[in-house]
Amino acid sequence: MTRLSAAFQKDHPALVCFVTAGDGDTPAMLDALVEGGADVIELGMPFTDPMADGPAIQAANIRSLEAGTTTADILRYAHGFRARHPNVPLVLMGYANPMLRRGAAWFATAACDAGVDGIICVDVPPEEDDALGPELRKAGIDPIRLATPTTDVARLPDVLNGASGFVYYVSVAGITGLQQAVQGSIEAAVARLKAATDLPIAVGFGIRTPEQAQAIARVSDGVVVGSAIVELVARHAADAPRHVRTYVESLAAAVRAARKEMA
């Protein structure tokens, strides 16, 4: 059993939390996510053109890059995280350019050596899996795929082919952080995905409050929260880890309560 599969086999849906590498004190932020109760950590790789991200994460990318964050720094954060948290899954999320600049084999090996469990590459479509997927699988890293409201029946098999770890359902056809889909549409989409795959389904984009997280947790295997956490990092600067931990605690409690309601 991998760290990722174990995270989705707990007695509650997995809480997946995102921060941008190099935006503030990254090690302290990662520790705050774990201490708050996150089950899976997503560490964003800053990029100059984050096309899927809204204003909050775009700004975090700019802050990180202006601070001089490099791929070597991100891998160092990952390596330190793995030493401190040997059992918590870590996923790198980002774009193809930083991942493929030195070649897919180099990146997959370096990520594996740093203790990374999964990769979400936003702008490599499943039809171009050979750009990165084979090297990730060879290194024992899960290529995590994105499904969206516009992923139709004809394309869904391509999205799922070669995917592992979990499927990230992007609940709105837009960028991160600005809106949330209606609950009914999320329930229908999760049911459609579950009929097509045995992989866990985690739902993200637009989830901000414990109430929203709890509602999503009632119908999915995981809840992804990113922009709201990144906004706390921007707002509270050096004091952000404390605020992030408190916020994640509220999300974790809500996600766990959802499963108790269903028991």
Order of alpha helices (4+ residues) and beta strands (2+ residues): alpha-beta-alpha-beta-alpha-alpha-beta-alpha-alpha-beta-alpha-beta-beta-alpha-beta-alpha-beta-alpha-beta-alpha-alpha
